[in-house]
Amino acid sequence: MDRKYIDCRDMPSESGCDIAMSGSENHILDAAVTHAVTAHGHEDTPELREQIRGALRDEVPGALA
């Protein structure tokens, strides 16, 4: 199973959030949307989900360790 990652530091943010997470595409998308809604006040919309999906990157084994 391919793993994806996303790093908040790569997204525009006034809070300076430094969270990074990885997992399967579906799980990481759901987790990142939940984070965007709860920590950054975004609304869970199809547009937000597409923006986050577009920011997902392939995880390089050992790179986040």
N, C-alpha and C positions, 0 to 999 in steps of 0.2 A: 504494500500500500504506500503510495506516495504521500509524503507529509508536506504541509505548507507552513509558512510562518508569516507573521505580520508584526511590525514594530511600530508602536505609537510615535516614536521619534521621527518616522518617515512621513507622518501626516501633519497637516497644519494644526497647530494647537497653541493656545495662549497659556495653558497650564504647564507646559514643559513635561508632559507625561512621558515616562520612559518604560512603560510596560511592553514586553514582547511575549508572544505566545506562539505555540506551534501545535499541529495535530493534523488529522485528516481534513480535507477541504470543507466538508459539511460541518464538522464539529468546530473548526476554527472560525468559520464564518459566523456561526451562531454565537460563539463566545465573544468574538470581536464586536458583533452588533450589540450584544448585551452590555459589553464594556462601554461602547460609544454612547449608549442610551443612559446607563446609570452613572458613569463617571464624567461624561462630557455633555450631557443634556440634549443629545440628538434625538430625533424621532425615528422610530423603526419604520422606514419606508423602503419601497423597492429601489429607489434611487440610492439610498444609503447602502443597501445591501450590494448593489452593483459597484458602487465606489469602493467598498471594502473588498469585494471579490477581485476587483482590478488591482488592488494593492497587495494581494497575496503573492508570495514568492515561494519557489521551491526551496525546501529546507536542505541545506548541505549537511550531511551527517557529521556530527561533532562540532559544527560551527557555533552552535548556541551554548555549548557546554562551558 
